[in-house]
Amino acid sequence: MDTKRLAGKNILITGAAQGMGAANAVHFAAQGANICLGDLDVDLAQNVADEINASGNGKAITHNPRTRWRKARMQPTINNQKGNY
């Protein structure tokens, strides 16, 4: 099984600071994906990002989407994050 099947893919996960969101972020990063962790609790999300970055699998950054929940307002955030990987 190819463990790096998501290598080079960029994934945005909301609610990524804990629970299923954090678990999915770690799982996808282990498969080589770059993760943008969106959560209202940026400090907790940063802990998950630090764990991912320390593992050497994929890369992770955080984003506070407090004012960007609507799709039309989220697209610029997604576009801006593309250059961070």
CYANA upper distance limits for C-alpha pairs under 8 A (distance plus 0.5 A):
  3 THR  CA     30 ALA  CA      8.06
  3 THR  CA     31 GLN  CA      5.77
  3 THR  CA     32 GLY  CA      8.30
  4 LYS  CA     30 ALA  CA      7.90
  4 LYS  CA     31 GLN  CA      4.81
  4 LYS  CA     32 GLY  CA      5.48
  4 LYS  CA     33 ALA  CA      8.49
  5 ARG  CA     31 GLN  CA      6.41
  5 ARG  CA     32 GLY  CA      7.44
  6 LEU  CA     28 PHE  CA      7.68
  6 LEU  CA     31 GLN  CA      5.86
  6 LEU  CA     32 GLY  CA      5.68
  6 LEU  CA     33 ALA  CA      5.49
  7 ALA  CA     31 GLN  CA      7.03
  7 ALA  CA     32 GLY  CA      4.58
  7 ALA  CA     33 ALA  CA      5.56
  7 ALA  CA     34 ASN  CA      8.26
  7 ALA  CA     58 GLY  CA      7.79
  8 GLY  CA     32 GLY  CA      7.21
  8 GLY  CA     33 ALA  CA      6.25
  8 GLY  CA     34 ASN  CA      7.16
  8 GLY  CA     58 GLY  CA      8.46
  9 LYS  CA     32 GLY  CA      8.17
  9 LYS  CA     33 ALA  CA      5.53
  9 LYS  CA     34 ASN  CA      6.58
 10 ASN  CA     33 ALA  CA      6.43
 10 ASN  CA     34 ASN  CA      5.29
 10 ASN  CA     35 ILE  CA      6.44
 10 ASN  CA     36 CYS  CA      8.08
 10 ASN  CA     82 LYS  CA      8.16
 11 ILE  CA     33 ALA  CA      7.35
 11 ILE  CA     34 ASN  CA      6.68
 11 ILE  CA     35 ILE  CA      5.46
 11 ILE  CA     36 CYS  CA      6.71
 12 LEU  CA     35 ILE  CA      6.40
 12 LEU  CA     36 CYS  CA      5.21
 12 LEU  CA     37 LEU  CA      6.73
 12 LEU  CA     38 GLY  CA      7.60
 12 LEU  CA     78 ILE  CA      8.19
 13 ILE  CA     21 GLY  CA      7.06
 13 ILE  CA     25 ALA  CA      7.48
 13 ILE  CA     35 ILE  CA      7.72
 13 ILE  CA     36 CYS  CA      6.79
 13 ILE  CA     37 LEU  CA      5.83
 13 ILE  CA     38 GLY  CA      6.36
 14 THR  CA     21 GLY  CA      7.27
 14 THR  CA     37 LEU  CA      6.78
 14 THR  CA     38 GLY  CA      4.98
 14 THR  CA     39 ASP  CA      6.25
 15 GLY  CA     21 GLY  CA      5.84
 15 GLY  CA     22 ALA  CA      8.13
 15 GLY  CA     37 LEU  CA      8.12
 15 GLY  CA     38 GLY  CA      6.55
 15 GLY  CA     39 ASP  CA      5.36
 15 GLY  CA     40 LEU  CA      8.11
 16 ALA  CA     20 MET  CA      7.96
 16 ALA  CA     21 GLY  CA      4.47
 16 ALA  CA     22 ALA  CA      5.06
 16 ALA  CA     23 ALA  CA      8.49
 16 ALA  CA     24 ASN  CA      8.43
 16 ALA  CA     25 ALA  CA      7.28
 16 ALA  CA     37 LEU  CA      5.84
 16 ALA  CA     38 GLY  CA      6.38
 16 ALA  CA     39 ASP  CA      6.29
 16 ALA  CA     45 ALA  CA      6.67
 16 ALA  CA     48 VAL  CA      8.39
 17 ALA  CA     21 GLY  CA      7.08
 17 ALA  CA     22 ALA  CA      5.90
 17 ALA  CA     37 LEU  CA      7.81
 17 ALA  CA     38 GLY  CA      8.20
 17 ALA  CA     39 ASP  CA      6.50
 17 ALA  CA     41 ASP  CA      7.22
 17 ALA  CA     42 VAL  CA      7.95
 17 ALA  CA     44 LEU  CA      5.68
 17 ALA  CA     45 ALA  CA      4.45
 17 ALA  CA     46 GLN  CA      8.11
 17 ALA  CA     47 ASN  CA      8.28
 17 ALA  CA     48 VAL  CA      6.93
 18 GLN  CA     22 ALA  CA      5.21
 18 GLN  CA     23 ALA  CA      7.89
 18 GLN  CA     44 LEU  CA      7.94
 18 GLN  CA     45 ALA  CA      7.94
 19 GLY  CA     23 ALA  CA      6.72
 20 MET  CA     24 ASN  CA      6.44
 21 GLY  CA     25 ALA  CA      6.67
 22 ALA  CA     26 VAL  CA      6.75
 22 ALA  CA     45 ALA  CA      8.42
 22 ALA  CA     48 VAL  CA      7.08
 23 ALA  CA     27 HIS  CA      6.57
 24 ASN  CA     28 PHE  CA      6.44
 25 ALA  CA     29 ALA  CA      6.53
 25 ALA  CA     35 ILE  CA      7.07
 25 ALA  CA     37 LEU  CA      7.99
 26 VAL  CA     30 ALA  CA      6.61
 26 VAL  CA     48 VAL  CA      8.19
 26 VAL  CA     52 ILE  CA      6.68
 27 HIS  CA     31 GLN  CA      7.19
 28 PHE  CA     32 GLY  CA      7.22
 28 PHE  CA     33 ALA  CA      6.13
 28 PHE  CA     35 ILE  CA      8.33
 29 ALA  CA     33 ALA  CA      5.14
 29 ALA  CA     34 ASN  CA      6.76
 29 ALA  CA     35 ILE  CA      7.25
 29 ALA  CA     52 ILE  CA      7.17
 29 ALA  CA     57 ASN  CA      5.96
 29 ALA  CA     58 GLY  CA      5.38
 29 ALA  CA     59 LYS  CA      7.50
 29 ALA  CA     60 ALA  CA      8.44
 30 ALA  CA     57 ASN  CA      5.60
 30 ALA  CA     58 GLY  CA      7.29
 31 GLN  CA     57 ASN  CA      7.59
 31 GLN  CA     58 GLY  CA      8.01
 32 GLY  CA     57 ASN  CA      5.91
 32 GLY  CA     58 GLY  CA      4.98
 33 ALA  CA     57 ASN  CA      8.13
 33 ALA  CA     58 GLY  CA      5.48
 33 ALA  CA     59 LYS  CA      7.58
 34 ASN  CA     58 GLY  CA      5.45
 34 ASN  CA     59 LYS  CA      5.16
 34 ASN  CA     60 ALA  CA      6.27
 34 ASN  CA     85 TYR  CA      7.40
 35 ILE  CA     58 GLY  CA      7.94
 35 ILE  CA     59 LYS  CA      6.64
 35 ILE  CA     60 ALA  CA      5.11
 35 ILE  CA     61 ILE  CA      6.96
 36 CYS  CA     60 ALA  CA      6.27
 36 CYS  CA     61 ILE  CA      5.53
 36 CYS  CA     62 THR  CA      6.09
 36 CYS  CA     63 HIS  CA      7.39
 36 CYS  CA     81 GLN  CA      8.04
 37 LEU  CA     45 ALA  CA      6.86
 37 LEU  CA     49 ALA  CA      7.75
 37 LEU  CA     60 ALA  CA      7.52
 37 LEU  CA     61 ILE  CA      6.58
 37 LEU  CA     62 THR  CA      5.11
 37 LEU  CA     63 HIS  CA      6.56
 38 GLY  CA     42 VAL  CA      8.23
 38 GLY  CA     45 ALA  CA      7.83
 38 GLY  CA     62 THR  CA      6.39
 38 GLY  CA     63 HIS  CA      5.34
 38 GLY  CA     64 ASN  CA      6.20
 38 GLY  CA     65 PRO  CA      6.54
 39 ASP  CA     45 ALA  CA      6.86
 39 ASP  CA     62 THR  CA      8.29
 39 ASP  CA     63 HIS  CA      7.24
 39 ASP  CA     64 ASN  CA      6.04
 39 ASP  CA     65 PRO  CA      6.89
 39 ASP  CA     66 ARG  CA      8.38
 40 LEU  CA     64 ASN  CA      6.01
 40 LEU  CA     65 PRO  CA      7.01
 40 LEU  CA     66 ARG  CA      6.49
 41 ASP  CA     45 ALA  CA      6.78
 41 ASP  CA     64 ASN  CA      7.98
 42 VAL  CA     46 GLN  CA      6.44
 42 VAL  CA     62 THR  CA      7.32
 42 VAL  CA     63 HIS  CA      7.43
 42 VAL  CA     64 ASN  CA      6.48
 43 ASP  CA     47 ASN  CA      7.03
 44 LEU  CA     48 VAL  CA      7.27
 45 ALA  CA     49 ALA  CA      6.77
 45 ALA  CA     62 THR  CA      6.88
 46 GLN  CA     50 ASP  CA      6.48
 46 GLN  CA     61 ILE  CA      8.01
 46 GLN  CA     62 THR  CA      6.60
 47 ASN  CA     51 GLU  CA      6.76
 48 VAL  CA     52 ILE  CA      6.78
 49 ALA  CA     53 ASN  CA      6.56
 49 ALA  CA     59 LYS  CA      8.33
 49 ALA  CA     60 ALA  CA      5.50
 49 ALA  CA     61 ILE  CA      6.44
 49 ALA  CA     62 THR  CA      7.36
 50 ASP  CA     54 ALA  CA      6.46
 50 ASP  CA     60 ALA  CA      8.08
 51 GLU  CA     55 SER  CA      6.78
 52 ILE  CA     56 GLY  CA      7.46
 52 ILE  CA     57 ASN  CA      7.03
 52 ILE  CA     58 GLY  CA      7.68
 52 ILE  CA     59 LYS  CA      7.13
 52 ILE  CA     60 ALA  CA      6.82
 53 ASN  CA     57 ASN  CA      7.35
 53 ASN  CA     58 GLY  CA      7.53
 53 ASN  CA     59 LYS  CA      5.95
 53 ASN  CA     60 ALA  CA      6.60
 59 LYS  CA     85 TYR  CA      7.67
 65 PRO  CA     69 TRP  CA      6.73
 65 PRO  CA     74 MET  CA      8.46
 68 ARG  CA     73 ARG  CA      5.75
 68 ARG  CA     74 MET  CA      5.70
 69 TRP  CA     73 ARG  CA      7.38
 69 TRP  CA     74 MET  CA      6.79
 70 ARG  CA     74 MET  CA      6.55
 71 LYS  CA     75 GLN  CA      6.81
 73 ARG  CA     77 THR  CA      8.16
 74 MET  CA     78 ILE  CA      6.93
 75 GLN  CA     79 ASN  CA      6.64
 76 PRO  CA     80 ASN  CA      6.50
 77 THR  CA     81 GLN  CA      6.74
 78 ILE  CA     82 LYS  CA      7.14
 79 ASN  CA     83 GLY  CA      8.41
 80 ASN  CA     84 ASN  CA      8.32
 81 GLN  CA     85 TYR  CA      8.08
